[in-house]
């Protein structure tokens, strides 16, 4: 068996396997299964053994491995899974950051032709090659920050041609990038200029979704169910049509106001409901009953200066809370470590809860249950944290705490 040994990471101060079997999401540090002075052995891209270094090296000697990594003083955690991004885009909106500081709201900026619609104009003008180049740069940074699986949405096209161009760029990058890319169609991201919402929903259902189905890139269909954007019934129509096209639903829900998107996610069998700043306990219970993963996006609240989602209520209900960056031109953070820091500081989650939210629970939000753990048989996707425990991921906010990233057992960043 040792002859096929790919990688051994050894002498780590701590290795986090994942959530302890039977643990309740609301538990604190005891939520995690960990080993001290530990090692991980990788065979054919999968974890073959994890445990105390002495035990692992006895069966998998480091000298027999194709590569060995000395993690003395460092921590090994599962590679981060970022289950909600809008990383395929063009253009710059840094001036809108200044506008918000001077008192303009998200809705004010959108009404002035900024926001999503401004990015739409830039994306329509960009070539597919430029979009792919931009996305590749963003994924390179995310990989260096420890993210090994990243969901990427379309949604800055708002017409059939440009939505297909975005998804094609996503496919091109996904073919050879180390990050596992999860593509999502989000034609219902905003109402384009010169149309009303009903007419645009007709276009999404009758024109865009059949073309997306024929293209065969997207895995999910997402919709911005929000006041002044798409109503619950308009959103339902898009998601049901998406299901007919073979796309699993996701929902942007209760971000700016409470309109019913969370219960819609439960009713249509969505994989996740995301944002949830205005979700109630009743909404959360509906998600739990329907096995829908709640995804919190604290970077968005941070950027908007808004209230944060009520993670305590979600954890109390036993919900598998996931966290994502929501990386986009309005929330320009590609770091899952920073998202975890916000979970802890602003949402009062423990470092253990935040780490599970960024790994195992985030993997559930993109239907990748094998990811986000480091037990035997799991994909060997690992982030090596340059610190003696997982607590340092959120504790050292503002720092790049990841010293190395491994994908399928190979060092890629």
Secondary structure, DSSP 8 states (H G I E B T S, - for coil): -GGGEEEEEEEEEEEEEEE-TT--TT--GGGEEEEEEEEEEEETTEEEEEEEHHHHHHHS-GGGSSEEEE-BT-EEEE-EEE--------S--HHHHHHHHTT--HHHHHHTT-THHHHHHHHHHS-HHHHHHHHHHHHHHHHHTTEEEEEEE--S--SHHHHHHHHHHHHHHHHH-SSEEEEEEEEETS--TT--HHHHHHHIIIIIHHHHHHHT---EEEEEE-TTSB-HHHHHHHHHHHHHTT-EEEEEESSSS-SSHHHHHHHHT-SEEEE-TT--HHHHHHHHHTT-EEEE-HHHHHHHT-----HHHHHHTT---EE----BTTB----HHHHHHHHHHHH---HHHHHHHHTHHHHHTTT-TTSS--STTSB--EEEESSSSTHHHHHTTTS--EEEEEETTEE--
